[in-house]
Amino acid sequence: MKKGNKNFIPMVAAAALILGSSAAMAGNMGYAADSVKDVVMSGAGECWRSVDGPMMPPVEKCGDAMPKAEEQKMTDGDDDNDGVPNSRDACPNTRAGATVDSDGCEIVENLTINLVVDEFDFDSAKLKPEMKQALRDLAEKIKASPGHEKLTIIGYTDSTGPAEYNQKLSKRRAEAAAEYLRSLGIDDITTEGRGESDPIADNSTREGRAKNRRIEVRTH
């Protein structure tokens, strides 16, 4: 900002805007806010601070001036130590060490399920009974948790056949699991196919190839 009496005009304009819109403090940020809690900006897009009443000169970039998560945590408090400040914590008494969503509610731990008890048949994306049971167990855990889980389902193949075909087959396997979970009421799902990449066993053996024909379900 340039120094001198040119600052007076934007300061008056911003002060009038705040008074006319029932100004309120934006949380503990120290920024002047209007009646819908939006931070008031100058015509140049600069945030106006309000500390103990008087208006302060705007800062160059609102984003740079906004408190970082750790700073907000220090001023706002985080009684259950889940990383979500009290003012945003919808589940304020989360157990110690739990994985939480953005609202501070516990979700199923980050989880990878290797469905290798009864692997996919060669060139097949059909779920077998043991696979469906593992997915049902996961669905029940998700429904019982207070938070909101997002799922990523990743499909894999063994190394037999063209890589391009295997890529498509792995995607079909992931989609088969996603469709089954959706039938159980779990709908926030994305799918991914990784073909023959990232094997967990030796593709030179029959047993190893069977283990590599798998899906992984990750919660986050």
KEMAR-418104 format. One record per residue (C-alpha): residue number from 1; z, x, y. Coordinates in steps of 0.001 Angstrom, whole numbers, always signed. Layout:
! KEMAR-418104
num|c3|c1|c2
NUM|Z|X|Y
...
END
This chain:
! KEMAR-418104
num|c3|c1|c2
1|+0|+0|+0
2|-721|+1126|+3559
3|+2271|+1551|+5821
4|+2722|-201|+9225
5|+2765|-3763|+10531
6|-145|-4843|+8279
7|+2441|-5427|+5562
8|+3993|-8196|+7625
9|+1238|-10767|+7030
10|+1183|-10634|+3213
11|+4996|-10592|+3136
12|+5187|-13776|+5220
13|+2474|-15458|+3146
14|+4201|-14617|-109
15|+7592|-15721|+1220
16|+6113|-19072|+2296
17|+4512|-19506|-1116
18|+7816|-18944|-2852
19|+9806|-21255|-577
20|+7213|-23983|-944
21|+7238|-23848|-4734
22|+10999|-23843|-5398
23|+11049|-20177|-6229
24|+13065|-18969|-9177
25|+13713|-15569|-10597
26|+11431|-14689|-13532
27|+14142|-14121|-16129
28|+15931|-10854|-15414
29|+12763|-9168|-14229
30|+13639|-9288|-10546
31|+10230|-10712|-9606
32|+9825|-13750|-7429
33|+8504|-16683|-9450
34|+7217|-20132|-8624
35|+8446|-23448|-10058
36|+6617|-22901|-13362
37|+8118|-19437|-13785
38|+4892|-17560|-13031
39|+5332|-14289|-11216
40|+4083|-14659|-7639
41|+1355|-12209|-6703
42|-248|-11182|-3455
43|-3940|-11707|-2854
44|-4529|-8235|-4232
45|-2838|-9139|-7518
46|+386|-7289|-6755
47|+3772|-8594|-7911
48|+6409|-9410|-5321
49|+9954|-8417|-6082
50|+12980|-10438|-5034
51|+16264|-8596|-5430
52|+19406|-10487|-4346
53|+17327|-12693|-2077
54|+15134|-10591|+261
55|+11504|-9981|-550
56|+10565|-6431|-1443
57|+7179|-4786|-963
58|+4689|-5508|-3758
59|+4038|-2957|-6441
60|+588|-1663|-7265
61|+285|-3061|-10809
62|+2311|-5959|-12171
63|+2003|-4716|-15731
64|+3451|-1338|-14844
65|+6411|-2972|-13125
66|+7280|-5438|-15877
67|+10300|-4343|-17903
68|+9517|-2755|-21244
69|+10917|-4401|-24377
70|+13736|-1870|-24647
71|+14622|-2301|-20965
72|+14758|-6069|-21368
73|+16892|-5670|-24460
74|+19346|-3517|-22499
75|+19690|-6033|-19652
76|+19383|-9233|-21661
77|+21276|-8240|-24799
78|+20363|-8400|-28469
79|+23484|-9589|-30249
80|+22020|-9598|-33771
81|+20146|-6299|-33294
82|+16823|-7653|-34548
83|+14780|-6230|-31666
84|+14266|-9610|-29960
85|+16217|-10158|-26685
86|+18733|-13004|-26676
87|+16697|-15019|-24155
88|+13755|-15195|-26594
89|+15689|-15284|-29867
90|+15242|-18640|-31610
91|+17415|-17452|-34514
92|+20329|-15620|-32856
93|+22349|-14832|-35991
94|+19800|-13058|-38166
95|+21336|-10993|-40943
96|+21402|-7232|-40469
97|+18228|-5408|-41461
98|+16079|-8533|-41830
99|+12400|-8536|-40923
100|+11780|-11083|-38137
101|+8859|-12713|-36379
102|+8259|-12625|-32620
103|+10829|-15395|-32132
104|+13565|-13456|-33930
105|+13512|-15601|-37087
106|+13663|-13989|-40504
107|+10492|-13843|-42580
108|+9804|-12701|-46121
109|+9927|-8908|-46211
110|+6642|-7050|-45894
111|+5470|-7352|-49431
112|+2664|-6150|-51626
113|+2074|-7933|-54904
114|-117|-6151|-57412
115|-1252|-8869|-59765
116|-1811|-6602|-62739
117|+206|-8477|-65355
118|-2897|-10422|-66276
119|-5767|-8851|-64365
120|-9049|-10435|-63355
121|-11657|-10480|-66071
122|-14646|-8244|-65548
123|-16980|-9663|-62882
124|-14649|-12641|-62331
125|-12733|-14076|-59385
126|-10937|-16735|-61434
127|-7159|-16695|-61098
128|-5273|-16478|-64382
129|-1986|-18318|-65091
130|+236|-15308|-64378
131|-1514|-14773|-61040
132|-975|-18399|-60049
133|+2696|-18158|-60985
134|+3168|-15073|-58813
135|+1493|-16871|-55914
136|+3653|-19972|-56439
137|+6774|-17807|-56337
138|+5603|-16259|-53089
139|+4820|-19660|-51575
140|+8339|-20893|-52355
141|+9898|-17851|-50683
142|+7759|-18384|-47596
143|+8677|-22074|-47365
144|+12372|-21227|-47684
145|+12385|-18619|-44912
146|+13171|-19692|-41323
147|+10430|-17588|-39753
148|+6640|-17818|-39694
149|+4771|-15591|-42126
150|+1194|-14468|-41694
151|-516|-13381|-44897
152|-3242|-10854|-45511
153|-4825|-11042|-48958
154|-6847|-8029|-50069
155|-9142|-8023|-53071
156|-10205|-5015|-55151
157|-12501|-4208|-58084
158|-12939|-1363|-60507
159|-15759|+1128|-60001
160|-18217|-439|-62455
161|-21470|-1575|-60845
162|-22958|-1202|-57361
163|-20487|-685|-54533
164|-22136|-3404|-52414
165|-21714|-5978|-55189
166|-18119|-4905|-55785
167|-17371|-5402|-52100
168|-18497|-9023|-52284
169|-16643|-9584|-55561
170|-13410|-8262|-54082
171|-13752|-10675|-51165
172|-14233|-13562|-53592
173|-11044|-12585|-55388
174|-9098|-12561|-52133
175|-10556|-15942|-51179
176|-9580|-17401|-54559
177|-5947|-16444|-53960
178|-6077|-17744|-50381
179|-7496|-21082|-51515
180|-4731|-21443|-54081
181|-2005|-20645|-51552
182|-3500|-23135|-49109
183|-3281|-25780|-51823
184|+448|-25010|-51902
185|+815|-25553|-48153
186|+519|-21936|-46941
187|-2237|-21784|-44358
188|-1880|-18794|-42011
189|-4020|-16498|-44154
190|-6706|-13911|-43598
191|-8685|-12287|-46397
192|-10255|-8905|-46876
193|-12352|-7274|-49574
194|-12131|-3545|-50214
195|-14338|-3316|-53272
196|-13677|-324|-55465
197|-11820|+1636|-52793
198|-8123|+2489|-53105
199|-7804|+2380|-56896
200|-4274|+2366|-58315
201|-5339|+3597|-61751
202|-7944|+5799|-63415
203|-11352|+4116|-63452
204|-12452|+6327|-66346
205|-10283|+4338|-68783
206|-10466|+688|-69814
207|-6818|+121|-68959
208|-7202|+1785|-65589
209|-10224|-307|-64657
210|-8338|-3481|-65571
211|-5465|-2554|-63250
212|-7867|-1902|-60413
213|-9260|-5457|-60689
214|-6484|-6906|-58537
215|-5430|-8579|-55310
216|-2622|-7679|-52948
217|-768|-10200|-50788
218|+955|-8789|-47725
219|+3282|-10723|-45438
220|+3809|-9844|-41791
END
